[in-house]
Amino acid sequence: MRGTGVGALFLFLPLLVGCCQSAQNLQHRDSVFRRAKLLHKASPLSQSQMYKLATLSDHEHMDEVLDNICIPRVVASPGHQKVKQYIKSRMRELGWTVESDHFEEHTPLFGKLHFENIVAKWNPNAERYLTLACHYDSKYEKNYEFVGATDSAVPCMQLINLAKVMQEQLNAAKQNDEVSLMLLFFDGEEAFKSWGPKDSIYGARHLADKWHKTRYIYREESEISDLDRMDMLVLLDLLGAPKPTFYNYFNNTLKWYSLLSEAEDYLASANLLQNYDKREKYFQKYTFPAGIEDDHIPFLRKNVPILHLIPYPFPDFWHTEGDNRSAIDMATVENLNKILRIFVASYLNLPVEEDNVQSGGRSDL
């Protein structure tokens, strides 16, 4: 009996060694993937390239998108259905791969509701994604119809507009399977009764949990989660009011926040921002933990790097009837669009055509 046991042990040892080696290989591949994320570098853009990106403005398109989405859009309402279909159809028309994350959840006031997160990927085969996100639902109010222009019709429009005006630059890098762009349109961000852990950010909670559990085979040898594939979640919210002030809220994304601040500095120095006062800089060079609760929270708790583009303090008309189309300052919105375009092009190392212009720039773009 002892001999049999020893023989079995020797037979088992090669298997044990093989398993250990396989585990080490998986860990190595996993570390290679995480190192690629950690060491990712943005490409510096020349002044003429940044000027080129600033000239991509399409004000008519911005207005057309807002005409279709800046309406009351409480979850499960006709307006919500219209906006949802509009976003999906526009993104598909622009050549994006659009997926839906459907789920049902119980809500106060309305019981079980159907939610749908919209996921748009430029290259669906990419290993990693820079992810820009916002929410497309609007808040339920018993006594009036809340529009939510800044909260968050404008951010939705900004993502769709970026996809439209940057088609040339994105097309040139569509086959980049290492890192690409993903746009998320969250459903159910707003609370129906009162903000709390079970009555808010319905879509973000569901998607973060789903992607945390969904496995992805990295280069045929390592298994990671779909959540791991997000380089960073850049969340846009409450945008559109004049003179916004932003701060960096997370230390691990400070260098990416600084990229936004530097883009603003260039555009301001080149006189490429409208209705802009250099003494009232948008992206302040300060970091503090604001503790703002938003769609990023479920991702933050699962260690996804977060860049939160939300003004502090919030607009005066936040969660009031005043958050409507008339509250939007389109010059400010397009200023932010220009900054975002530079950020995306730099992060994704997109090829941007040089634009031979005289220094000094223009302010009518």
C-alpha positions as CSV (number, residue, x, y, z in Angstrom):
1,M,0.0,0.0,0.0
2,R,2.8,2.3,0.7
3,G,4.5,1.4,-2.5
4,T,1.4,2.2,-4.5
5,G,1.1,5.5,-2.7
6,V,4.7,6.4,-3.6
7,G,4.3,5.3,-7.2
8,A,1.1,7.4,-7.5
9,L,3.0,10.3,-6.1
10,F,5.8,10.1,-8.7
11,L,3.1,9.8,-11.4
12,F,1.4,12.8,-10.1
13,L,4.5,15.0,-9.8
14,P,4.9,15.7,-13.6
15,L,1.2,16.6,-13.8
16,L,1.7,19.0,-10.8
17,V,4.7,20.6,-12.4
18,G,2.9,21.0,-15.7
19,C,-0.1,22.6,-14.0
20,C,2.3,25.0,-12.2
21,Q,4.0,25.9,-15.4
22,S,0.6,26.5,-17.1
23,A,-0.5,28.7,-14.2
24,Q,2.8,30.7,-14.5
25,N,2.3,31.2,-18.2
26,L,-1.2,32.4,-17.6
27,Q,0.0,34.8,-15.0
28,H,2.7,36.0,-17.3
29,R,0.2,36.7,-20.1
30,D,-2.1,38.4,-17.7
31,S,0.8,40.6,-16.4
32,V,1.7,41.5,-20.1
33,F,-1.8,42.6,-20.7
34,R,-1.9,44.7,-17.5
35,R,1.5,46.2,-18.2
36,A,0.3,47.3,-21.6
37,K,-2.6,49.1,-20.0
38,L,-0.4,50.7,-17.3
39,L,2.4,51.8,-19.7
40,H,0.1,53.1,-22.5
41,K,1.4,56.4,-23.8
42,A,-0.5,59.1,-25.6
43,S,1.1,60.5,-28.7
44,P,2.1,64.2,-28.6
45,L,0.2,66.3,-31.2
46,S,1.8,69.3,-32.9
47,Q,0.1,72.6,-32.8
48,S,-1.0,72.2,-36.4
49,Q,-2.6,68.8,-35.7
50,M,-4.5,70.3,-32.7
51,Y,-5.6,73.1,-34.9
52,K,-6.8,70.6,-37.5
53,L,-8.9,68.8,-34.8
54,A,-10.3,72.2,-33.6
55,T,-11.6,72.9,-37.1
56,L,-13.8,69.8,-37.2
57,S,-16.7,71.5,-35.6
58,D,-20.2,70.7,-37.0
59,H,-22.7,73.0,-35.3
60,E,-25.6,71.8,-37.5
61,H,-25.0,68.2,-36.5
62,M,-24.9,69.2,-32.8
63,D,-28.3,70.9,-33.2
64,E,-29.8,68.0,-35.1
65,V,-28.8,65.5,-32.4
66,L,-30.1,67.7,-29.6
67,D,-33.4,68.1,-31.5
68,N,-33.8,64.3,-31.2
69,I,-32.5,63.6,-27.7
70,C,-33.1,66.8,-25.6
71,I,-36.6,65.7,-24.6
72,P,-38.1,64.1,-21.5
73,R,-36.9,60.5,-21.6
74,V,-37.8,58.7,-18.3
75,V,-37.1,55.0,-18.5
76,A,-39.9,53.1,-20.3
77,S,-41.5,56.3,-21.6
78,P,-42.2,57.0,-25.3
79,G,-39.4,59.7,-25.2
80,H,-37.0,57.2,-23.7
81,Q,-37.8,54.7,-26.5
82,K,-37.3,57.4,-29.2
83,V,-33.9,58.5,-27.8
84,K,-32.7,54.9,-27.4
85,Q,-33.5,54.1,-31.0
86,Y,-32.1,57.3,-32.3
87,I,-28.7,56.7,-30.5
88,K,-28.5,53.1,-31.9
89,S,-29.4,54.1,-35.4
90,R,-27.1,57.1,-35.6
91,M,-24.1,55.1,-34.3
92,R,-24.7,52.2,-36.7
93,E,-25.0,54.8,-39.6
94,L,-21.6,56.1,-38.6
95,G,-20.1,52.6,-38.9
96,W,-20.0,51.5,-35.2
97,T,-20.7,48.1,-33.9
98,V,-23.7,48.5,-31.6
99,E,-24.6,46.1,-28.8
100,S,-27.4,46.2,-26.2
101,D,-27.2,45.1,-22.6
102,H,-30.9,44.3,-21.7
103,F,-32.1,43.6,-18.2
104,E,-35.0,44.1,-15.9
105,E,-34.9,45.4,-12.3
106,H,-37.5,46.4,-9.7
107,T,-37.9,50.1,-9.1
108,P,-39.8,52.1,-6.5
109,L,-42.9,53.7,-7.9
110,F,-43.0,51.8,-11.2
111,G,-42.2,48.2,-10.2
112,K,-40.2,46.0,-12.7
113,L,-38.8,48.0,-15.6
114,H,-36.8,47.1,-18.7
115,F,-33.5,48.8,-19.1
116,E,-31.0,48.8,-22.0
117,N,-27.4,50.0,-21.9
118,I,-26.1,50.9,-25.4
119,V,-22.5,49.8,-26.2
120,A,-20.9,51.2,-29.4
121,K,-17.4,49.9,-30.4
122,W,-15.3,51.3,-33.2
123,N,-13.3,48.1,-33.6
124,P,-15.2,45.2,-32.0
125,N,-12.1,43.0,-32.2
126,A,-9.8,45.3,-30.2
127,E,-8.2,43.9,-27.0
128,R,-8.6,47.1,-25.0
129,Y,-10.8,50.2,-25.1
130,L,-10.6,53.9,-24.1
131,T,-14.2,54.2,-23.0
132,L,-16.2,57.4,-23.1
133,A,-19.6,57.3,-21.3
134,C,-22.7,59.2,-20.3
135,H,-26.4,58.3,-19.4
136,Y,-29.3,58.8,-21.8
137,D,-32.3,58.6,-19.4
138,S,-33.8,61.6,-17.7
139,K,-35.1,62.0,-14.1
140,Y,-38.8,61.3,-13.2
141,E,-40.5,64.3,-11.7
142,K,-44.2,64.0,-10.5
143,N,-45.1,67.6,-11.0
144,Y,-43.3,68.6,-14.3
145,E,-41.5,67.1,-17.2
146,F,-37.8,67.2,-16.5
147,V,-35.7,67.6,-19.7
148,G,-32.2,67.2,-18.4
149,A,-30.3,69.1,-21.1
150,T,-27.0,69.0,-19.2
151,D,-28.1,65.8,-17.4
152,S,-27.3,64.3,-19.8
153,A,-28.6,65.1,-23.3
154,V,-25.6,67.3,-24.1
155,P,-23.0,64.6,-23.1
156,C,-24.9,62.1,-25.4
157,M,-24.7,64.6,-28.2
158,Q,-21.0,65.2,-27.6
159,L,-20.2,61.5,-28.0
160,I,-22.3,61.1,-31.2
161,N,-20.8,64.3,-32.6
162,L,-17.2,63.1,-31.8
163,A,-18.0,59.9,-33.7
164,K,-19.2,61.9,-36.7
165,V,-16.6,64.6,-37.0
166,M,-13.6,62.4,-36.3
167,Q,-14.5,59.7,-38.9
168,E,-11.5,60.4,-41.0
169,Q,-9.0,60.0,-38.0
170,L,-10.8,57.0,-36.6
171,N,-11.1,55.3,-39.9
172,A,-7.3,55.5,-40.4
173,A,-6.9,53.5,-37.2
174,K,-9.9,51.2,-37.3
175,Q,-7.7,48.0,-37.7
176,N,-5.8,48.7,-34.6
177,D,-6.6,45.6,-32.6
178,E,-4.6,46.7,-29.5
179,V,-6.7,49.6,-28.3
180,S,-9.8,51.3,-29.8
181,L,-12.6,53.6,-28.8
182,M,-15.9,52.5,-27.1
183,L,-18.9,54.7,-26.3
184,L,-21.2,53.7,-23.5
185,F,-24.7,55.1,-23.1
186,F,-26.0,54.1,-19.7
187,D,-29.6,53.6,-18.9
188,G,-31.3,54.3,-15.6
189,E,-28.8,56.6,-14.0
190,E,-31.4,58.7,-12.3
191,A,-33.3,57.6,-9.1
192,F,-37.0,57.2,-9.4
193,K,-37.8,58.1,-5.8
194,S,-34.7,58.9,-3.8
195,W,-31.0,58.4,-4.5
196,G,-29.6,55.3,-2.9
197,P,-27.6,52.1,-3.6
198,K,-30.7,50.3,-5.0
199,D,-32.4,53.3,-6.6
200,S,-29.8,54.8,-8.9
201,I,-27.3,54.0,-11.6
202,Y,-29.2,50.8,-12.6
203,G,-27.5,50.4,-15.9
204,A,-23.9,51.0,-14.7
205,R,-24.4,48.6,-11.8
206,H,-25.7,45.9,-14.1
207,L,-23.0,46.4,-16.8
208,A,-20.1,46.5,-14.4
209,D,-21.2,43.3,-12.7
210,K,-21.8,41.6,-16.1
211,W,-18.4,42.5,-17.5
212,H,-16.7,41.6,-14.3
213,K,-18.0,38.0,-14.8
214,T,-17.6,37.8,-18.6
215,R,-14.3,36.2,-19.6
216,Y,-12.2,37.2,-22.6
217,I,-9.4,35.1,-24.1
218,Y,-6.4,37.4,-24.5
219,R,-4.1,36.2,-27.4
220,E,-5.4,32.7,-27.0
221,E,-3.5,32.0,-23.8
222,S,-4.8,34.2,-21.0
223,E,-8.2,34.7,-19.6
224,I,-9.3,38.2,-18.4
225,S,-12.6,39.9,-17.8
226,D,-14.3,42.3,-20.2
227,L,-14.0,44.8,-17.4
228,D,-10.2,44.5,-17.5
229,R,-10.3,45.5,-21.2
230,M,-11.3,49.0,-20.2
231,D,-8.2,51.2,-20.1
232,M,-10.2,53.9,-18.5
233,L,-13.8,55.1,-18.1
234,V,-14.2,58.7,-19.0
235,L,-17.6,59.7,-17.7
236,L,-19.3,62.9,-19.0
237,D,-22.1,64.4,-16.9
238,L,-23.8,67.8,-16.3
239,L,-22.1,69.5,-19.3
240,G,-23.5,72.4,-21.2
241,A,-23.7,75.3,-18.8
242,P,-21.3,78.3,-19.3
243,K,-18.0,78.6,-17.4
244,P,-17.8,75.1,-16.0
245,T,-15.0,74.3,-13.5
246,F,-13.5,70.8,-13.5
247,Y,-11.0,69.2,-11.1
248,N,-9.1,66.0,-11.0
249,Y,-10.8,63.6,-8.6
250,F,-8.6,60.5,-8.9
251,N,-4.8,60.3,-8.5
252,N,-4.3,57.3,-10.8
253,T,-5.7,59.2,-13.8
254,L,-4.0,62.6,-13.1
255,K,-1.8,62.3,-16.2
256,W,-4.9,61.9,-18.4
257,Y,-6.7,64.8,-16.7
258,S,-3.6,66.8,-17.3
259,L,-3.9,66.0,-21.0
260,L,-7.3,67.7,-21.1
261,S,-5.9,70.7,-19.2
262,E,-3.0,71.0,-21.7
263,A,-5.4,70.8,-24.6
264,E,-7.4,73.6,-23.2
265,D,-4.2,75.7,-22.7
266,Y,-3.2,75.3,-26.3
267,L,-6.7,76.1,-27.6
268,A,-6.9,79.2,-25.4
269,S,-3.4,80.4,-26.4
270,A,-4.3,79.9,-30.1
271,N,-7.6,81.9,-29.6
272,L,-9.6,78.8,-30.7
273,L,-12.2,78.9,-27.9
274,Q,-15.3,81.0,-28.1
275,N,-16.8,83.1,-25.3
276,Y,-13.9,82.1,-23.2
277,D,-12.0,83.9,-20.4
278,K,-8.5,82.7,-19.8
279,R,-8.9,83.8,-16.1
280,E,-11.7,81.2,-15.8
281,K,-10.0,78.1,-16.9
282,Y,-12.2,75.0,-17.2
283,F,-9.7,72.3,-16.1
284,Q,-8.2,73.5,-12.9
285,K,-4.9,72.1,-11.8
286,Y,-6.0,70.7,-8.5
287,T,-6.9,67.3,-7.2
288,F,-9.4,66.5,-4.5
289,P,-11.7,63.6,-3.7
290,A,-15.1,65.1,-4.3
291,G,-17.0,61.9,-3.4
292,I,-19.5,62.5,-6.2
293,E,-21.9,59.5,-6.8
294,D,-22.4,58.8,-10.5
295,D,-22.3,56.0,-13.1
296,H,-18.6,55.5,-12.5
297,I,-19.0,54.1,-8.9
298,P,-19.6,50.4,-9.8
299,F,-16.6,50.5,-12.1
300,L,-14.4,52.3,-9.6
301,R,-15.2,49.6,-7.0
302,K,-13.9,47.0,-9.5
303,N,-10.7,48.9,-10.0
304,V,-11.4,50.5,-13.4
305,P,-9.5,53.8,-13.7
306,I,-11.9,56.7,-13.8
307,L,-11.7,60.2,-15.3
308,H,-14.9,62.1,-14.3
309,L,-15.8,65.1,-16.4
310,I,-18.4,66.7,-14.2
311,P,-18.3,70.3,-13.2
312,Y,-17.9,71.3,-9.5
313,P,-20.0,72.9,-8.3
314,F,-22.9,71.5,-10.3
315,P,-24.9,74.0,-12.4
316,D,-27.4,76.1,-10.4
317,F,-30.3,74.6,-12.3
318,W,-29.3,71.0,-11.5
319,H,-32.4,68.7,-11.1
320,T,-34.8,71.6,-11.8
321,E,-37.1,72.7,-14.6
322,G,-34.3,75.1,-15.6
323,D,-32.2,72.3,-17.0
324,N,-33.6,72.6,-20.5
325,R,-32.4,73.5,-24.0
326,S,-32.3,77.2,-23.1
327,A,-29.7,76.5,-20.4
328,I,-27.2,75.2,-22.9
329,D,-24.3,77.4,-23.9
330,M,-23.3,76.0,-27.3
331,A,-20.0,77.9,-27.4
332,T,-18.9,76.2,-24.2
333,V,-20.1,72.8,-25.4
334,E,-18.1,73.1,-28.6
335,N,-15.1,74.3,-26.6
336,L,-15.3,71.1,-24.6
337,N,-15.8,69.1,-27.8
338,K,-12.5,70.5,-29.2
339,I,-10.7,69.5,-26.0
340,L,-12.2,66.0,-26.1
341,R,-11.1,65.5,-29.8
342,I,-7.5,66.4,-28.9
343,F,-7.7,64.0,-25.9
344,V,-9.1,61.1,-27.9
345,A,-6.7,61.6,-30.9
346,S,-3.7,61.8,-28.6
347,Y,-4.7,58.8,-26.4
348,L,-5.4,56.5,-29.3
349,N,-2.4,57.7,-31.3
350,L,-4.6,58.6,-34.2
351,P,-3.0,59.9,-37.4
352,V,-4.0,63.5,-37.7
353,E,-3.3,65.5,-40.8
354,E,-1.0,68.5,-40.3
355,D,-2.8,71.8,-40.9
356,N,-0.4,74.6,-42.0
357,V,-1.8,77.7,-40.3
358,Q,-0.4,80.9,-39.0
359,S,0.1,81.2,-35.2
360,G,-2.6,83.0,-33.4
361,G,-5.5,80.9,-34.7
362,R,-9.1,81.9,-35.0
363,S,-12.0,82.2,-32.6
364,D,-14.8,81.6,-35.1
365,L,-14.4,77.8,-35.3
